[in-house]
Amino acid sequence: MKELYTTIERALLSEKSLKVREINNTYVFNVDKKANKKEIKDSVEKYFNVKVEDVHTLITRGKHRRVGKYVGKLSNFKKAYVKLKEGQRISALEA
């Protein structure tokens, strides 16, 4: 198993992720591309001391960006939607 602080890179705090958090008690994280669902679940449970019900993952493709005549591409990243059990909250991420 990977180190728990290398599996989870950061929490995503966008309008969509905040809405999903309110409705479904689901938190959104950027995670390591090589991490699987079990590793993500274990990391969230140990790091935040909560119980995880379900984990969904997806790979978001990097967007193409242009600055003047130069074209580049942002890197791909993996997102994890982590649903917590009823009554569980991550107080460190509450605004």
C-alpha positions, 0 to 999 in steps of 0.5 A: 500500500502506498503512503496515505499522504501520497495517495490523496493529492488535494481536495477539490473545492469547486461549485460542483463539488460543494453541491455534491457534498451538500446533497450526497455527503460526497467529497471530491479529491485529486488522487494519484493516477496509479491509486486504486479504489481500495487505496483511496478508501483506506487513505481517506479513512485513516487520514480523516478518521471517517467511514467511507461507504463508496468510491467512484473514480474517473480520469479527467483529460488535460485541457489544451491551452494557448498563449500567443502562438504557443500551444500546450496541454495541461496534464491529466489527473484522476478524481475520486468521488468519496461518499461517506456513511450517514452522519460522517463529516470531514471537519477540516474541509468544511467552510 
